[in-house]
């Protein structure tokens, strides 16, 4: 199996939930809403609505806001890249994987402006070999096509396998398996409502990087 490691972005390489909470407090303050509004925003986010535009439609109706839902959504996408962070140890882990011969990529769902902004502002765009964004390519995980694009951007194909690391049981784990990849599921301790069968389960992406490094250390030199 080739040394190809694809990673999800949100709530895998970066803590989107923490950034969302920061945004929720800012949003409540900007619109002069109560603390209960923050709780509502977080709960609504956890409900897993299929699209952010629907999320902001519900928010606009709940708080009787004058701005259209599309404007609220655009403002969210503009702000979020400034709130997300990638921990230094995660950046270091990706850099170390590449230094040991792995090709490292990111495959993520989301709008082009929001996801590309996150990659650029966190510096992740500079420490990986390539990335594939659903908002750019027009296909979403778990579609195998997005994994194929990410692998190609890393200078590889899915023919010889590799690994997918992510927190979503369908988009990342089922999608990765369908793409012929072995998988590491980042279990964030929340109910997922879907059974998945990853090769490994971890609680932090650093642990996933450690697994890949251990695999690399067991490979015969001729395969490195």
PEVENLIN-V923236 format. One record per run of one state. SS is the DSSP state (A for helix, B for strand, O for the rest). FROM is the first residue (numbers start at 0). LEN is the number of residues. Records with the same first field share a line. If there is no record, write none. Layout:
BEGIN
SS=FROM-LEN ; FROM-LEN
END
This chain:
BEGIN
O=0-3 ; 7-2 ; 10-3 ; 14-1 ; 30-4 ; 46-5 ; 63-5 ; 83-4 ; 99-3 ; 108-3 ; 122-1 ; 126-3 ; 137-6 ; 153-4 ; 160-2 ; 166-2 ; 178-3 ; 186-13 ; 202-2 ; 218-2 ; 223-1
B=3-4 ; 9-1 ; 13-1 ; 102-6 ; 129-4 ; 162-4 ; 181-5 ; 199-3
A=15-15 ; 34-12 ; 51-12 ; 68-15 ; 87-12 ; 111-11 ; 123-3 ; 133-4 ; 143-10 ; 157-3 ; 168-10 ; 204-14 ; 220-3
END
